[in-house]
Amino acid sequence: MKKHGWSFVTAAVLFLATATFALGQTTTTTVTKTVQNPDGTYTVIEYPAKKEVMINLNPVNITNAKGVATILRDDDGTRIKINLTDLPPTVTSLTLYAVDDAGMVVPVGPVAISNGVGTLTATTPLSKFMLVASPEPALARYAPNSNVIFRSAVPEGYAVVPVVTNPQGEKVAAVSTATQVPATSYDVAMLNIPAYKKGDDTKIKVDFSGALTGARANIFITPRKDGPTEVRMRFHELKDAPAGQNFILWAVSPDNKFSKLGQIVNVAGRNEAEIKSETSLPDFGLVVTMESTVGEIPVGPTIGTIHIMPSM
């Protein structure tokens, strides 16, 4: 009976295979694999439109912590929700960043942490990126050895997007008189302006160094629904700043182009000053430099580090 049954099944399979071949039909089986760099340090993928994707956020240099992110790309951008659990007591503040295939680091927002649990809901204009969470409040660049404690994994069925070494439209810094990219290197993180609420002020803190050590400033960014983004910078405690120097606020685009938003020239006895400007850039970073002469691009030292103030 067993031999007879086996012969019957075998004959049936052979008959079906022969019939399929005779009719000119072919059967195709698609096998989907996860493709990831062996060390998992570069995990940029392209997120599909109108499809919710859940990814794991793998802990780096910490134990027992867990993280997941839910990502949905639609017409208004890419929405990101993250949930971190079992965070050690030493982790009290984190900022989530998106890293694209050209290595550009875009702040997504500060993670709210309470009792070992971290949450964040935000939006980014990017469609191809990986996620990293870092205790650094202004991570300018990402590398495998960067100070991050969570990094996104590649979900099942998605392939890693190759690194773009010279993205289209990128200007390469030169040692001569470039018109858009300064010979001096500046680390400027994008502020993710599309995620800001239109018509509302977002307050940004500026930490000064060098010649402006001891001074204070706040920047207020107000995106408009149908116009440019307003940028206001208010300086305080300038009494000890060197006289005769130009302190310039620059907007920096994702492709490293600089736009001067405004400047102040300190004079003896001056304590406060203000810059009011606007920019049509859809996203940008900000940097403050000190210049002895004013040109089209910055060449002087950076004296202002930009930090987004967490929501209270």
C-alpha positions in Angstrom: 0.0 0.0 0.0 2.8 2.4 0.8 4.6 1.7 -2.4 1.4 1.9 -4.4 0.5 5.2 -2.7 3.9 6.7 -3.4 3.7 5.7 -7.1 0.3 7.4 -7.4 1.5 10.7 -5.9 4.7 10.6 -8.0 2.7 10.0 -11.1 0.3 12.9 -10.2 3.2 15.3 -9.7 4.8 14.2 -13.0 1.5 14.6 -14.8 1.0 18.2 -13.5 4.6 19.2 -14.3 4.2 17.7 -17.8 0.9 19.5 -18.3 2.4 22.8 -17.2 5.4 22.4 -19.5 3.1 21.4 -22.4 1.0 24.6 -22.0 4.1 26.8 -22.0 3.5 28.0 -18.4 6.2 28.8 -15.9 6.0 29.1 -12.2 8.1 31.7 -10.5 8.9 31.8 -6.8 10.2 35.0 -5.3 12.4 34.7 -2.2 12.7 38.0 -0.3 15.8 38.4 1.8 17.0 41.0 4.3 20.2 42.6 3.0 22.3 44.4 5.6 25.9 45.4 6.0 27.7 42.6 8.0 28.4 44.9 11.0 25.0 46.6 10.9 26.4 50.1 11.2 25.0 51.4 8.0 21.3 50.6 7.6 19.7 53.2 5.3 16.6 51.9 3.5 14.0 53.6 1.3 10.6 53.7 2.9 7.6 53.0 0.6 4.8 55.5 0.3 1.5 54.8 2.1 2.8 51.7 3.9 3.5 51.5 7.6 6.9 49.9 8.4 8.0 48.7 11.8 11.8 48.5 12.5 13.8 47.5 15.5 16.2 50.0 17.1 19.2 48.0 18.2 20.9 49.1 21.4 24.6 50.0 21.1 27.0 49.8 24.1 24.1 49.3 26.5 22.4 46.1 27.6 18.8 44.9 28.0 17.3 48.1 26.4 14.8 47.7 23.6 13.5 50.0 20.9 11.1 49.9 18.0 10.0 52.6 15.5 6.9 52.8 13.4 7.4 54.7 10.1 4.8 55.9 7.7 5.6 57.9 4.6 2.8 60.0 3.0 2.2 63.2 1.2 3.0 65.3 4.3 6.4 63.7 4.9 7.6 60.7 6.8 6.0 60.2 10.2 8.2 58.5 12.9 7.0 57.1 16.2 9.6 55.5 18.5 9.3 53.6 21.8 12.3 52.8 23.9 12.0 50.6 27.0 14.3 49.3 29.8 16.6 52.3 29.5 19.4 52.3 32.2 19.2 55.2 34.8 22.3 56.7 33.3 20.4 57.6 30.1 18.5 60.7 30.9 18.4 62.5 27.5 18.5 61.4 23.9 18.0 63.0 20.5 16.8 61.1 17.5 18.5 61.7 14.2 17.9 60.5 10.6 20.9 59.8 8.5 20.4 59.7 4.7 22.4 57.8 2.1 24.7 60.8 1.6 25.7 60.8 5.3 23.6 64.0 6.1 22.5 64.0 9.7 19.0 65.5 10.3 17.7 66.0 13.8 14.3 64.5 14.3 13.7 65.6 17.8 14.4 65.1 21.5 13.2 61.9 23.1 11.0 62.3 26.2 12.4 59.9 28.8 10.6 58.9 32.1 11.2 55.9 34.3 13.3 54.1 31.7 10.9 54.6 28.8 11.5 57.0 25.9 9.0 58.1 23.3 8.9 60.5 20.4 6.5 61.3 17.6 7.9 63.5 14.8 8.1 64.0 11.0 11.0 64.2 8.6 11.0 65.1 4.9 13.4 62.3 4.1 12.3 59.1 2.4 15.7 57.2 2.5 17.4 57.1 5.9 18.5 55.2 9.0 17.7 56.2 12.6 20.2 56.7 15.4 19.6 58.0 18.9 22.4 59.8 20.7 23.0 61.6 23.9 24.7 64.3 21.8 22.4 67.3 21.5 24.0 68.4 18.2 25.3 65.4 16.3 26.8 66.8 13.1 28.1 63.6 11.5 27.5 59.9 11.7 30.2 57.3 11.6 30.3 53.7 13.0 32.1 54.9 16.1 29.8 57.9 16.7 28.3 58.3 20.2 24.9 56.5 19.6 23.1 54.1 21.8 20.4 53.0 19.4 20.6 52.3 15.7 17.9 51.1 13.3 18.0 47.6 11.9 17.0 46.6 8.3 13.5 45.2 8.4 12.7 41.9 6.6 12.2 42.4 2.9 14.2 45.6 2.5 17.7 46.1 1.0 20.3 48.6 2.2 20.5 51.7 -0.1 24.1 52.2 -1.3 26.1 55.1 0.0 26.1 58.1 -2.3 29.7 59.3 -2.3 29.0 62.4 -4.5 25.3 63.2 -4.5 23.8 65.1 -7.4 24.1 68.9 -6.8 26.6 68.6 -4.0 29.4 71.2 -4.0 32.8 70.0 -3.2 34.9 72.2 -1.0 38.0 73.6 -2.6 41.1 75.4 -1.3 40.6 78.3 -3.7 37.9 81.0 -3.6 34.8 78.8 -4.0 31.6 80.8 -4.3 29.3 78.5 -2.3 31.4 76.2 -0.1 34.0 77.8 2.3 37.5 76.4 2.5 37.1 76.3 6.2 35.1 73.3 7.4 31.9 73.8 9.4 29.8 71.1 11.1 26.2 72.2 10.7 23.3 69.9 11.5 20.0 70.5 9.7 17.1 71.6 11.9 14.3 69.6 10.2 12.2 72.7 9.5 9.4 70.8 7.7 8.5 69.2 11.1 8.0 72.6 12.8 4.4 73.8 13.3 3.5 76.5 10.8 2.9 79.9 12.3 4.4 79.0 15.7 7.7 80.1 17.1 10.3 77.3 17.8 12.9 78.5 20.3 16.5 77.5 19.8 19.3 78.0 22.3 22.8 79.2 21.3 25.9 78.3 23.3 28.7 80.7 22.6 32.4 80.1 22.7 35.6 81.9 21.9 35.2 85.7 21.7 31.6 85.5 22.8 32.1 83.3 25.9 29.7 84.7 28.5 27.2 86.1 26.1 23.8 84.6 25.5 21.4 84.4 22.6 18.1 82.7 21.6 16.9 82.1 18.1 13.1 82.0 17.2 12.1 80.2 14.0 8.6 80.7 12.6 7.7 78.8 9.4 4.9 80.3 7.4 2.2 78.3 5.5 2.7 80.2 2.2 5.9 82.1 2.5 9.5 82.1 3.7 10.6 81.1 7.2 11.2 83.9 9.7 14.4 83.8 11.8 15.0 86.1 14.7 18.1 86.1 16.9 18.4 88.1 20.1 21.8 88.6 21.7 22.3 89.4 25.4 25.3 90.1 27.6 27.5 91.5 24.9 29.4 93.9 27.1 32.6 91.8 27.1 32.5 91.0 23.4 35.4 92.4 21.3 34.6 95.7 19.5 34.8 96.0 15.8 34.2 92.4 14.9 31.3 91.2 12.7 29.2 88.4 14.3 27.2 86.8 11.4 24.3 84.4 11.4 24.3 82.0 8.4 21.7 79.6 7.1 23.2 76.5 5.6 21.3 74.3 3.1 21.5 70.5 3.0 23.8 70.8 0.0 26.2 73.0 1.9 25.3 76.4 0.5 25.6 79.4 2.8 23.1 82.4 3.0 23.9 85.3 5.3 20.8 86.1 7.4 22.2 89.1 9.2 25.0 90.5 11.3 25.8 92.7 14.3 29.0 94.8 14.9 29.7 95.1 18.6 30.5 98.6 20.0 31.7 99.6 23.4 28.9 99.6 26.0 26.5 97.6 23.9 24.7 94.8 25.8 21.9 93.6 23.5 21.3 93.3 19.8 18.9 91.6 17.4 19.0 90.1 13.9 15.7 89.7 12.0 15.6 87.9 8.7 13.9 85.2 6.6 14.8 82.4 4.3 13.0 80.4 1.6 15.1 77.3 2.2 12.8 74.4 2.9 15.3 73.0 5.5 18.5 74.5 6.9 21.0 74.6 9.7 22.4 77.7 11.5 25.8 78.7 12.4 27.3 81.9 13.9 30.8 83.0 12.9 33.1 85.9 13.8 34.5 87.7 10.7 36.9 90.6 10.5 35.5 91.4 7.0 32.1 90.5 5.5 32.1 88.3 2.5 29.7 86.0 0.6 30.7 82.9 2.6 32.0 82.4 6.2 35.8 82.1 6.7 36.1 83.0 10.4 35.8 80.8 13.4 32.5 79.3 14.6 31.4 80.9 17.9 27.8 79.7 18.2 26.6 76.1 18.7 22.8 75.6 18.0 20.6 73.5 20.3 16.9 72.9 19.9 15.1 73.6 23.2 13.0 70.6 24.3 9.3 71.1 24.6 8.1 71.6 28.1 
